[in-house]
Amino acid sequence: MSRRTDQRREAVFALYQSEVTGKDLGDVFERDASMFSRSLAYAAQDRQDELDAIISGHSHGWRIERIAPLERSIMRIALLEMRHPDVAPAETPIPPEGAIDEAVETAKLFCGADAPGFVNGILAAALREMQENGAAS
């Protein structure tokens, strides 16, 4: 697996599988999972409270528990890269808009019809907040 998009999805699915099965994150990765995927997933898990607070803050009327686990995992990985671009070894960190685009595309492929718009709305609001606070370019 070489494409960063595929590796991000690998991290999303590992987070998702760990959450829904209760297994340790290390036990849900394929043996040949990339270091990039592993780094993203572990960093997202380590910062889950921070990432979930951001999601909750922008998901008006939705408690984090009501958001589908796969959608939560998609948003956690995107937010992680938006807020902490240095957590996974990459030649060039993905720009925040690129993280949003990849998250929306993943939601289109693997989630329900309403998920892409929901994911886009939450992540775009988080990016606006980061820009207002001077935390994103």
Backbone as JSON Lines, residues from 0, in Angstrom:
{"i":0,"aa":"M","n":[0.87,-1.18,0.0],"ca":[0.0,0.0,0.0],"c":[0.9,1.22,0.0]}
{"i":1,"aa":"S","n":[0.81,2.03,-1.03],"ca":[1.74,3.15,-1.12],"c":[1.04,4.51,-1.09]}
{"i":2,"aa":"R","n":[-0.14,4.59,-1.64],"ca":[-0.8,5.89,-1.7],"c":[-1.17,6.35,-0.29]}
{"i":3,"aa":"R","n":[-0.9,7.62,0.0],"ca":[-1.23,8.17,1.32],"c":[-2.74,8.09,1.59]}
{"i":4,"aa":"T","n":[-3.54,8.27,0.56],"ca":[-5.0,8.17,0.75],"c":[-5.36,6.79,1.28]}
{"i":5,"aa":"D","n":[-4.81,5.76,0.68],"ca":[-5.08,4.4,1.13],"c":[-4.58,4.18,2.55]}
{"i":6,"aa":"Q","n":[-3.44,4.75,2.86],"ca":[-2.88,4.6,4.19],"c":[-3.73,5.34,5.24]}
{"i":7,"aa":"R","n":[-4.27,6.48,4.87],"ca":[-5.19,7.18,5.77],"c":[-6.44,6.34,6.01]}
{"i":8,"aa":"R","n":[-6.95,5.76,4.96],"ca":[-8.13,4.9,5.11],"c":[-7.81,3.69,5.97]}
{"i":9,"aa":"E","n":[-6.62,3.16,5.83],"ca":[-6.21,2.05,6.67],"c":[-6.24,2.46,8.15]}
{"i":10,"aa":"A","n":[-5.79,3.67,8.44],"ca":[-5.82,4.18,9.81],"c":[-7.26,4.36,10.29]}
{"i":11,"aa":"V","n":[-8.12,4.9,9.43],"ca":[-9.53,5.08,9.76],"c":[-10.16,3.74,10.11]}
{"i":12,"aa":"F","n":[-9.95,2.74,9.27],"ca":[-10.59,1.45,9.5],"c":[-10.04,0.76,10.74]}
{"i":13,"aa":"A","n":[-8.77,0.95,11.03],"ca":[-8.21,0.37,12.26],"c":[-8.85,1.01,13.49]}
{"i":14,"aa":"L","n":[-8.97,2.33,13.48],"ca":[-9.64,3.02,14.59],"c":[-11.07,2.52,14.75]}
{"i":15,"aa":"Y","n":[-11.76,2.44,13.63],"ca":[-13.15,1.98,13.63],"c":[-13.25,0.56,14.19]}
{"i":16,"aa":"Q","n":[-12.43,-0.34,13.68],"ca":[-12.49,-1.73,14.12],"c":[-12.16,-1.87,15.6]}
{"i":17,"aa":"S","n":[-11.18,-1.11,16.06],"ca":[-10.82,-1.14,17.47],"c":[-11.98,-0.67,18.33]}
{"i":18,"aa":"E","n":[-12.64,0.38,17.89],"ca":[-13.75,0.92,18.67],"c":[-14.94,-0.04,18.72]}
{"i":19,"aa":"V","n":[-15.32,-0.6,17.59],"ca":[-16.53,-1.44,17.56],"c":[-16.3,-2.85,18.1]}
{"i":20,"aa":"T","n":[-15.05,-3.33,18.06],"ca":[-14.79,-4.69,18.56],"c":[-14.24,-4.69,19.98]}
{"i":21,"aa":"G","n":[-13.71,-3.54,20.42],"ca":[-13.08,-3.48,21.74],"c":[-11.68,-4.06,21.76]}
{"i":22,"aa":"K","n":[-11.16,-4.43,20.59],"ca":[-9.8,-4.97,20.51],"c":[-8.79,-3.84,20.56]}
{"i":23,"aa":"D","n":[-7.58,-4.16,21.01],"ca":[-6.49,-3.18,21.0],"c":[-6.21,-2.78,19.56]}
{"i":24,"aa":"L","n":[-5.82,-1.55,19.39],"ca":[-5.53,-1.03,18.06],"c":[-4.49,-1.89,17.34]}
{"i":25,"aa":"G","n":[-3.46,-2.3,18.04],"ca":[-2.42,-3.12,17.43],"c":[-2.92,-4.45,16.91]}
{"i":26,"aa":"D","n":[-4.03,-4.94,17.46],"ca":[-4.56,-6.24,17.05],"c":[-5.46,-6.17,15.81]}
{"i":27,"aa":"V","n":[-5.82,-4.99,15.37],"ca":[-6.72,-4.89,14.22],"c":[-6.0,-4.52,12.93]}
{"i":28,"aa":"F","n":[-4.77,-4.1,13.01],"ca":[-4.0,-3.79,11.8],"c":[-3.58,-5.06,11.08]}
{"i":29,"aa":"E","n":[-3.54,-4.99,9.76],"ca":[-2.94,-6.05,8.96],"c":[-1.44,-6.08,9.28]}
{"i":30,"aa":"R","n":[-0.82,-7.22,9.1],"ca":[0.62,-7.35,9.41],"c":[1.47,-6.35,8.62]}
{"i":31,"aa":"D","n":[1.07,-6.09,7.37],"ca":[1.88,-5.22,6.51],"c":[1.41,-3.76,6.54]}
{"i":32,"aa":"A","n":[0.68,-3.38,7.56],"ca":[0.2,-2.0,7.65],"c":[1.4,-1.04,7.69]}
{"i":33,"aa":"S","n":[1.24,0.08,7.02],"ca":[2.35,1.04,6.94],"c":[2.57,1.74,8.28]}
{"i":34,"aa":"M","n":[3.8,2.22,8.45],"ca":[4.13,3.0,9.65],"c":[3.3,4.28,9.68]}
{"i":35,"aa":"F","n":[3.04,4.86,8.52],"ca":[2.22,6.07,8.44],"c":[0.82,5.78,8.98]}
{"i":36,"aa":"S","n":[0.2,4.7,8.55],"ca":[-1.14,4.33,9.02],"c":[-1.15,4.11,10.53]}
{"i":37,"aa":"R","n":[-0.18,3.37,10.98],"ca":[-0.09,3.09,12.42],"c":[0.1,4.37,13.22]}
{"i":38,"aa":"S","n":[0.98,5.24,12.74],"ca":[1.23,6.5,13.44],"c":[-0.03,7.35,13.54]}
{"i":39,"aa":"L","n":[-0.76,7.45,12.43],"ca":[-2.0,8.22,12.44],"c":[-3.01,7.63,13.42]}
{"i":40,"aa":"A","n":[-3.22,6.34,13.35],"ca":[-4.24,5.71,14.2],"c":[-3.89,5.84,15.67]}
{"i":41,"aa":"Y","n":[-2.64,5.56,16.03],"ca":[-2.25,5.65,17.43],"c":[-2.32,7.1,17.93]}
{"i":42,"aa":"A","n":[-1.92,8.05,17.09],"ca":[-1.98,9.46,17.5],"c":[-3.44,9.91,17.68]}
{"i":43,"aa":"A","n":[-4.31,9.46,16.78],"ca":[-5.73,9.81,16.91],"c":[-6.32,9.19,18.17]}
{"i":44,"aa":"Q","n":[-5.93,7.96,18.45],"ca":[-6.42,7.32,19.68],"c":[-5.91,8.06,20.91]}
{"i":45,"aa":"D","n":[-4.64,8.46,20.9],"ca":[-4.06,9.18,22.03],"c":[-4.72,10.54,22.25]}
{"i":46,"aa":"R","n":[-5.17,11.16,21.16],"ca":[-5.78,12.5,21.24],"c":[-7.3,12.45,21.09]}
{"i":47,"aa":"Q","n":[-7.88,11.29,21.3],"ca":[-9.31,11.11,21.05],"c":[-10.17,12.12,21.82]}
{"i":48,"aa":"D","n":[-9.86,12.38,23.07],"ca":[-10.67,13.33,23.84],"c":[-10.66,14.72,23.2]}
{"i":49,"aa":"E","n":[-9.48,15.16,22.8],"ca":[-9.35,16.47,22.14],"c":[-10.13,16.49,20.82]}
{"i":50,"aa":"L","n":[-9.96,15.46,20.01],"ca":[-10.61,15.41,18.7],"c":[-12.13,15.31,18.85]}
{"i":51,"aa":"D","n":[-12.58,14.49,19.79],"ca":[-14.02,14.35,20.01],"c":[-14.64,15.64,20.54]}
{"i":52,"aa":"A","n":[-13.89,16.39,21.34],"ca":[-14.4,17.67,21.82],"c":[-14.62,18.64,20.66]}
{"i":53,"aa":"I","n":[-13.73,18.61,19.69],"ca":[-13.87,19.47,18.5],"c":[-15.09,19.02,17.69]}
{"i":54,"aa":"I","n":[-15.2,17.72,17.47],"ca":[-16.36,17.2,16.73],"c":[-17.64,17.58,17.45]}
{"i":55,"aa":"S","n":[-17.7,17.35,18.75],"ca":[-18.89,17.67,19.53],"c":[-19.22,19.16,19.47]}
{"i":56,"aa":"G","n":[-18.19,19.98,19.52],"ca":[-18.39,21.42,19.51],"c":[-19.01,21.93,18.22]}
{"i":57,"aa":"H","n":[-18.86,21.18,17.15],"ca":[-19.38,21.61,15.85],"c":[-20.55,20.77,15.35]}
{"i":58,"aa":"S","n":[-20.93,19.76,16.1],"ca":[-22.05,18.91,15.69],"c":[-23.27,19.25,16.52]}
{"i":59,"aa":"H","n":[-23.8,20.39,16.24],"ca":[-24.92,20.93,17.01],"c":[-26.1,19.95,17.02]}
{"i":60,"aa":"G","n":[-26.53,19.62,18.24],"ca":[-27.67,18.73,18.38],"c":[-27.32,17.25,18.32]}
{"i":61,"aa":"W","n":[-26.04,16.93,18.15],"ca":[-25.6,15.53,18.07],"c":[-24.56,15.29,19.15]}
{"i":62,"aa":"R","n":[-24.82,14.35,20.05],"ca":[-23.79,13.91,20.98],"c":[-22.83,13.01,20.22]}
{"i":63,"aa":"I","n":[-21.59,13.0,20.64],"ca":[-20.56,12.23,19.93],"c":[-20.96,10.76,19.82]}
{"i":64,"aa":"E","n":[-21.66,10.23,20.82],"ca":[-22.06,8.82,20.8],"c":[-23.1,8.53,19.72]}
{"i":65,"aa":"R","n":[-23.82,9.54,19.26],"ca":[-24.84,9.34,18.23],"c":[-24.26,9.35,16.82]}
{"i":66,"aa":"I","n":[-23.05,9.83,16.69],"ca":[-22.4,9.85,15.38],"c":[-21.89,8.44,15.09]}
{"i":67,"aa":"A","n":[-22.12,7.96,13.89],"ca":[-21.7,6.61,13.52],"c":[-20.2,6.43,13.75]}
{"i":68,"aa":"P","n":[-19.79,5.27,14.27],"ca":[-18.37,5.05,14.57],"c":[-17.43,5.26,13.38]}
{"i":69,"aa":"L","n":[-17.84,4.86,12.19],"ca":[-16.96,5.06,11.03],"c":[-16.81,6.55,10.72]}
{"i":70,"aa":"E","n":[-17.89,7.3,10.81],"ca":[-17.82,8.74,10.58],"c":[-16.93,9.41,11.63]}
{"i":71,"aa":"R","n":[-17.05,8.98,12.88],"ca":[-16.18,9.53,13.93],"c":[-14.72,9.25,13.6]}
{"i":72,"aa":"S","n":[-14.42,8.04,13.17],"ca":[-13.04,7.68,12.85],"c":[-12.5,8.5,11.68]}
{"i":73,"aa":"I","n":[-13.33,8.7,10.68],"ca":[-12.93,9.52,9.53],"c":[-12.6,10.93,9.98]}
{"i":74,"aa":"M","n":[-13.47,11.5,10.79],"ca":[-13.24,12.88,11.25],"c":[-12.05,12.97,12.19]}
{"i":75,"aa":"R","n":[-11.85,11.96,13.03],"ca":[-10.7,11.99,13.94],"c":[-9.38,12.03,13.17]}
{"i":76,"aa":"I","n":[-9.25,11.2,12.14],"ca":[-8.01,11.19,11.36],"c":[-7.82,12.53,10.64]}
{"i":77,"aa":"A","n":[-8.88,13.05,10.03],"ca":[-8.75,14.34,9.33],"c":[-8.39,15.46,10.3]}
{"i":78,"aa":"L","n":[-9.08,15.52,11.44],"ca":[-8.78,16.57,12.43],"c":[-7.36,16.44,12.97]}
{"i":79,"aa":"L","n":[-6.93,15.22,13.17],"ca":[-5.57,15.0,13.65],"c":[-4.57,15.63,12.69]}
{"i":80,"aa":"E","n":[-4.73,15.34,11.41],"ca":[-3.79,15.89,10.43],"c":[-3.94,17.4,10.28]}
{"i":81,"aa":"M","n":[-5.14,17.9,10.47],"ca":[-5.36,19.35,10.39],"c":[-4.69,20.07,11.56]}
{"i":82,"aa":"R","n":[-4.81,19.51,12.75],"ca":[-4.32,20.16,13.96],"c":[-2.9,19.77,14.34]}
{"i":83,"aa":"H","n":[-2.48,18.59,13.96],"ca":[-1.16,18.07,14.35],"c":[-0.47,17.46,13.12]}
{"i":84,"aa":"P","n":[-0.1,18.29,12.15],"ca":[0.45,17.74,10.9],"c":[1.78,17.01,11.07]}
{"i":85,"aa":"D","n":[2.39,17.12,12.23],"ca":[3.69,16.5,12.46],"c":[3.61,15.12,13.1]}
{"i":86,"aa":"V","n":[2.41,14.58,13.33],"ca":[2.29,13.33,14.09],"c":[2.67,12.09,13.3]}
{"i":87,"aa":"A","n":[2.55,12.12,12.02],"ca":[2.9,10.94,11.21],"c":[3.98,11.34,10.22]}
{"i":88,"aa":"P","n":[4.95,10.46,10.02],"ca":[6.03,10.8,9.1],"c":[5.53,10.91,7.66]}
{"i":89,"aa":"A","n":[5.62,12.1,7.13],"ca":[5.21,12.34,5.74],"c":[6.19,13.32,5.12]}
{"i":90,"aa":"E","n":[6.47,13.11,3.85],"ca":[7.38,14.03,3.16],"c":[6.8,15.44,3.2]}
{"i":91,"aa":"T","n":[5.52,15.53,2.89],"ca":[4.82,16.81,2.89],"c":[3.49,16.61,3.6]}
{"i":92,"aa":"P","n":[3.28,17.31,4.7],"ca":[1.98,17.17,5.38],"c":[0.84,17.6,4.45]}
{"i":93,"aa":"I","n":[-0.29,16.97,4.62],"ca":[-1.47,17.31,3.82],"c":[-2.03,18.65,4.33]}
{"i":94,"aa":"P","n":[-2.38,19.57,3.43],"ca":[-3.0,20.82,3.89],"c":[-4.38,20.53,4.48]}
{"i":95,"aa":"P","n":[-4.87,21.38,5.37],"ca":[-6.17,21.14,5.99],"c":[-7.3,20.88,4.99]}
{"i":96,"aa":"E","n":[-7.32,21.64,3.9],"ca":[-8.36,21.44,2.89],"c":[-8.25,20.07,2.24]}
{"i":97,"aa":"G","n":[-7.03,19.59,2.07],"ca":[-6.82,18.25,1.52],"c":[-7.3,17.17,2.48]}
{"i":98,"aa":"A","n":[-7.08,17.38,3.77],"ca":[-7.56,16.42,4.78],"c":[-9.09,16.35,4.74]}
{"i":99,"aa":"I","n":[-9.72,17.51,4.59],"ca":[-11.19,17.55,4.51],"c":[-11.66,16.82,3.25]}
{"i":100,"aa":"D","n":[-11.04,17.12,2.12],"ca":[-11.43,16.47,0.86],"c":[-11.31,14.95,0.95]}
{"i":101,"aa":"E","n":[-10.2,14.47,1.51],"ca":[-10.03,13.02,1.63],"c":[-11.06,12.41,2.58]}
{"i":102,"aa":"A","n":[-11.37,13.11,3.66],"ca":[-12.38,12.61,4.61],"c":[-13.75,12.52,3.94]}
{"i":103,"aa":"V","n":[-14.1,13.54,3.18],"ca":[-15.39,13.54,2.49],"c":[-15.45,12.41,1.46]}
{"i":104,"aa":"E","n":[-14.38,12.22,0.71],"ca":[-14.35,11.14,-0.28],"c":[-14.46,9.77,0.39]}
{"i":105,"aa":"T","n":[-13.81,9.61,1.53],"ca":[-13.91,8.34,2.26],"c":[-15.35,8.13,2.73]}
{"i":106,"aa":"A","n":[-15.97,9.18,3.23],"ca":[-17.37,9.08,3.67],"c":[-18.28,8.74,2.49]}
{"i":107,"aa":"K","n":[-18.01,9.31,1.32],"ca":[-18.82,9.0,0.13],"c":[-18.74,7.52,-0.22]}
{"i":108,"aa":"L","n":[-17.56,6.96,-0.08],"ca":[-17.35,5.56,-0.47],"c":[-17.88,4.55,0.55]}
{"i":109,"aa":"F","n":[-17.81,4.89,1.83],"ca":[-18.04,3.88,2.85],"c":[-19.16,4.16,3.84]}
{"i":110,"aa":"C","n":[-19.79,5.33,3.75],"ca":[-20.83,5.69,4.71],"c":[-22.16,5.96,4.0]}
{"i":111,"aa":"G","n":[-23.16,6.3,4.76],"ca":[-24.47,6.59,4.21],"c":[-24.5,7.88,3.41]}
{"i":112,"aa":"A","n":[-25.63,8.11,2.76],"ca":[-25.78,9.24,1.84],"c":[-25.59,10.59,2.52]}
{"i":113,"aa":"D","n":[-25.97,10.71,3.79],"ca":[-25.86,11.99,4.48],"c":[-24.48,12.24,5.07]}
{"i":114,"aa":"A","n":[-23.69,11.21,5.17],"ca":[-22.39,11.31,5.85],"c":[-21.42,12.31,5.21]}
{"i":115,"aa":"P","n":[-21.26,12.33,3.89],"ca":[-20.28,13.27,3.33],"c":[-20.57,14.73,3.69]}
{"i":116,"aa":"G","n":[-21.81,15.13,3.61],"ca":[-22.16,16.5,3.96],"c":[-21.95,16.78,5.44]}
{"i":117,"aa":"F","n":[-22.27,15.81,6.27],"ca":[-22.08,15.95,7.71],"c":[-20.59,16.09,8.03]}
{"i":118,"aa":"V","n":[-19.78,15.18,7.49],"ca":[-18.34,15.21,7.71],"c":[-17.76,16.53,7.21]}
{"i":119,"aa":"N","n":[-18.16,16.95,6.02],"ca":[-17.67,18.21,5.46],"c":[-18.04,19.39,6.36]}
{"i":120,"aa":"G","n":[-19.28,19.41,6.83],"ca":[-19.72,20.52,7.68],"c":[-18.94,20.63,8.97]}
{"i":121,"aa":"I","n":[-18.73,19.5,9.63],"ca":[-17.98,19.5,10.89],"c":[-16.53,19.93,10.66]}
{"i":122,"aa":"L","n":[-15.89,19.32,9.68],"ca":[-14.48,19.62,9.43],"c":[-14.27,21.04,8.93]}
{"i":123,"aa":"A","n":[-15.18,21.53,8.08],"ca":[-15.06,22.91,7.59],"c":[-15.23,23.9,8.74]}
{"i":124,"aa":"A","n":[-16.16,23.63,9.65],"ca":[-16.35,24.5,10.81],"c":[-15.11,24.48,11.7]}
{"i":125,"aa":"A","n":[-14.52,23.31,11.87],"ca":[-13.3,23.2,12.67],"c":[-12.15,23.97,12.02]}
{"i":126,"aa":"L","n":[-12.04,23.9,10.7],"ca":[-11.0,24.65,9.99],"c":[-11.22,26.15,10.14]}
{"i":127,"aa":"R","n":[-12.46,26.61,9.98],"ca":[-12.74,28.04,10.17],"c":[-12.32,28.49,11.57]}
{"i":128,"aa":"E","n":[-12.64,27.7,12.56],"ca":[-12.26,28.04,13.93],"c":[-10.74,28.1,14.07]}
{"i":129,"aa":"M","n":[-10.04,27.13,13.48],"ca":[-8.59,27.15,13.53],"c":[-8.02,28.4,12.85]}
{"i":130,"aa":"Q","n":[-8.59,28.78,11.72],"ca":[-8.13,29.95,11.0],"c":[-8.39,31.22,11.79]}
{"i":131,"aa":"E","n":[-9.56,31.29,12.43],"ca":[-9.89,32.46,13.26],"c":[-8.94,32.59,14.45]}
{"i":132,"aa":"N","n":[-8.47,31.44,14.94],"ca":[-7.55,31.43,16.08],"c":[-6.09,31.46,15.65]}
{"i":133,"aa":"G","n":[-5.86,31.57,14.34],"ca":[-4.5,31.65,13.82],"c":[-3.75,30.33,13.83]}
{"i":134,"aa":"A","n":[-4.48,29.2,13.91],"ca":[-3.84,27.89,14.0],"c":[-3.74,27.18,12.66]}
{"i":135,"aa":"A","n":[-4.23,27.78,11.6],"ca":[-4.16,27.15,10.27],"c":[-3.95,28.24,9.24]}
{"i":136,"aa":"S","n":[-3.33,27.85,8.14],"ca":[-3.1,28.84,7.07],"c":[-4.22,28.85,6.09]}
